[in-house]
Amino acid sequence: MTKIQQLIIMIIFKSIPLTHLYKFKAKLLQIIYKKISSNAKIVSSVKFLGISNIEIGDDTFIGHETMIIGASDTKVKIGSYCDISSRVMIITGTHEIDLEGLHIAGNGIGKDITINDGVWIGAHVTLLPGVKIGTKSIIAAGAVVIHDVPANVMVAGNPAVIKKRLV
């Protein structure tokens, strides 16, 4: 698929009212990303930047102005039955620290992100490269996740830490 074709698909996707025609929007995104469930509910203000390997499972909701961004050679896997609120940042790209170069942000690197089934992510959460979120966990609004989150816990804060075990 050419960049022009992808651009046309994304223009159509963005022109659909935010919370309408979810099945049609999923079909459009499947043309580009292939592994998006046909019953995923993705608000049309969601932005996909740089990354091309995305999986989104059954009955997952991704909210207003969420960004999935990162290195083109990385993967974001979002399981089934997840609820991702508004303005969440899912970022797979970062840089090595370069103390010798002119820019301290050295060579770009990427690390995959995995969000397992049944996860609930609150508004304004940031998931940084390489994290894995365990099944049925809750990421509280505003949290910054820099380490893996086990299953069945609630985390909050910057950096996110376990606040409660759910089972």
KEFI-170576 format. One record per residue (C-alpha): residue number from 1; residue in three letters; x, y, z. Coordinates in steps of 0.25 Angstrom, whole numbers, padded with zeros to 4 digits, always signed. Layout:
<recs>
k; r; xx; yy; zz
NUM; ala; X; Y; Z .
...
</recs>
This chain:
<recs>
k; r; xx; yy; zz
1; met; +0000; +0000; +0000 .
2; thr; +0005; +0014; -0004 .
3; lys; +0007; +0026; +0006 .
4; ile; -0004; +0033; -0003 .
5; gln; -0014; +0021; -0001 .
6; gln; -0011; +0021; +0014 .
7; leu; -0013; +0037; +0014 .
8; ile; -0026; +0035; +0007 .
9; ile; -0031; +0025; +0017 .
10; met; -0027; +0033; +0029 .
11; ile; -0034; +0045; +0023 .
12; ile; -0047; +0037; +0022 .
13; phe; -0045; +0032; +0036 .
14; lys; -0043; +0046; +0042 .
15; ser; -0055; +0051; +0034 .
16; ile; -0065; +0042; +0041 .
17; pro; -0072; +0047; +0054 .
18; leu; -0064; +0044; +0066 .
19; thr; -0073; +0033; +0072 .
20; his; -0080; +0028; +0060 .
21; leu; -0079; +0017; +0050 .
22; tyr; -0069; +0009; +0058 .
23; lys; -0070; -0003; +0050 .
24; phe; -0067; +0005; +0037 .
25; lys; -0055; +0012; +0044 .
26; ala; -0049; -0002; +0048 .
27; lys; -0051; -0007; +0034 .
28; leu; -0043; +0005; +0029 .
29; leu; -0032; +0003; +0039 .
30; gln; -0031; -0012; +0035 .
31; ile; -0027; -0008; +0021 .
32; ile; -0014; -0001; +0027 .
33; tyr; -0012; -0009; +0040 .
34; lys; -0018; -0023; +0037 .
35; lys; -0019; -0028; +0051 .
36; ile; -0030; -0019; +0056 .
37; ser; -0043; -0026; +0061 .
38; ser; -0055; -0022; +0053 .
39; asn; -0063; -0019; +0066 .
40; ala; -0052; -0010; +0072 .
41; lys; -0058; +0004; +0075 .
42; ile; -0047; +0014; +0071 .
43; val; -0051; +0029; +0072 .
44; ser; -0047; +0036; +0059 .
45; ser; -0038; +0046; +0067 .
46; val; -0028; +0035; +0070 .
47; lys; -0014; +0037; +0064 .
48; phe; -0005; +0027; +0059 .
49; leu; +0009; +0033; +0056 .
50; gly; +0021; +0025; +0051 .
51; ile; +0017; +0011; +0056 .
52; ser; +0012; +0001; +0046 .
53; asn; +0010; -0012; +0054 .
54; ile; -0002; -0010; +0062 .
55; glu; -0012; -0021; +0067 .
56; ile; -0025; -0017; +0074 .
57; gly; -0034; -0028; +0080 .
58; asp; -0049; -0030; +0081 .
59; asp; -0058; -0020; +0087 .
60; thr; -0047; -0011; +0091 .
61; phe; -0050; +0004; +0092 .
62; ile; -0039; +0015; +0089 .
63; gly; -0043; +0029; +0093 .
64; his; -0042; +0043; +0088 .
65; glu; -0029; +0049; +0084 .
66; thr; -0021; +0036; +0088 .
67; met; -0007; +0035; +0081 .
68; ile; +0000; +0022; +0077 .
69; ile; +0013; +0027; +0073 .
70; gly; +0027; +0021; +0072 .
71; ala; +0038; +0014; +0064 .
72; ser; +0033; +0008; +0051 .
73; asp; +0040; -0005; +0054 .
74; thr; +0032; -0007; +0067 .
75; lys; +0019; -0013; +0071 .
76; val; +0007; -0009; +0079 .
77; lys; -0002; -0020; +0083 .
78; ile; -0015; -0017; +0090 .
79; gly; -0023; -0028; +0095 .
80; ser; -0038; -0031; +0095 .
81; tyr; -0048; -0024; +0104 .
82; cys; -0039; -0012; +0108 .
83; asp; -0044; +0002; +0111 .
84; ile; -0034; +0013; +0107 .
85; ser; -0039; +0027; +0111 .
86; ser; -0036; +0040; +0105 .
87; arg; -0022; +0046; +0102 .
88; val; -0014; +0034; +0105 .
89; met; +0000; +0033; +0100 .
90; ile; +0005; +0020; +0095 .
91; ile; +0020; +0022; +0091 .
92; thr; +0029; +0011; +0086 .
93; gly; +0041; +0020; +0082 .
94; thr; +0052; +0027; +0090 .
95; his; +0067; +0030; +0089 .
96; glu; +0080; +0025; +0095 .
97; ile; +0087; +0035; +0103 .
98; asp; +0099; +0041; +0096 .
99; leu; +0108; +0049; +0105 .
100; glu; +0119; +0050; +0093 .
101; gly; +0110; +0055; +0082 .
102; leu; +0104; +0069; +0080 .
103; his; +0090; +0064; +0084 .
104; ile; +0089; +0057; +0097 .
105; ala; +0077; +0049; +0090 .
106; gly; +0085; +0039; +0082 .
107; asn; +0081; +0028; +0073 .
108; gly; +0067; +0025; +0073 .
109; ile; +0062; +0012; +0078 .
110; gly; +0049; +0005; +0080 .
111; lys; +0042; -0005; +0089 .
112; asp; +0029; -0012; +0087 .
113; ile; +0017; -0009; +0096 .
114; thr; +0007; -0020; +0100 .
115; ile; -0006; -0017; +0107 .
116; asn; -0013; -0030; +0111 .
117; asp; -0028; -0033; +0111 .
118; gly; -0038; -0026; +0120 .
119; val; -0029; -0014; +0123 .
120; trp; -0035; -0001; +0127 .
121; ile; -0026; +0012; +0124 .
122; gly; -0030; +0025; +0130 .
123; ala; -0029; +0039; +0123 .
124; his; -0016; +0045; +0121 .
125; val; -0008; +0033; +0124 .
126; thr; +0006; +0031; +0117 .
127; leu; +0012; +0017; +0114 .
128; leu; +0027; +0018; +0111 .
129; pro; +0034; +0008; +0102 .
130; gly; +0035; -0007; +0106 .
131; val; +0024; -0007; +0116 .
132; lys; +0015; -0019; +0117 .
133; ile; +0001; -0017; +0124 .
134; gly; -0004; -0030; +0131 .
135; thr; -0018; -0035; +0129 .
136; lys; -0030; -0028; +0136 .
137; ser; -0021; -0017; +0142 .
138; ile; -0025; -0002; +0144 .
139; ile; -0016; +0009; +0140 .
140; ala; -0021; +0022; +0148 .
141; ala; -0023; +0035; +0141 .
142; gly; -0010; +0043; +0139 .
143; ala; +0000; +0031; +0142 .
144; val; +0013; +0030; +0135 .
145; val; +0016; +0015; +0133 .
146; ile; +0031; +0012; +0132 .
147; his; +0031; -0002; +0137 .
148; asp; +0023; -0015; +0134 .
149; val; +0010; -0015; +0142 .
150; pro; +0005; -0029; +0147 .
151; ala; -0009; -0035; +0145 .
152; asn; -0020; -0031; +0154 .
153; val; -0014; -0018; +0160 .
154; met; -0017; -0003; +0160 .
155; val; -0005; +0006; +0158 .
156; ala; -0005; +0021; +0159 .
157; gly; +0006; +0032; +0160 .
158; asn; +0018; +0037; +0153 .
159; pro; +0025; +0027; +0152 .
160; ala; +0013; +0018; +0153 .
161; val; +0013; +0009; +0165 .
162; ile; +0004; -0002; +0170 .
163; lys; -0007; +0004; +0179 .
164; lys; -0016; -0007; +0180 .
165; arg; -0017; -0022; +0177 .
166; leu; -0031; -0025; +0171 .
167; val; -0032; -0040; +0174 .
</recs>
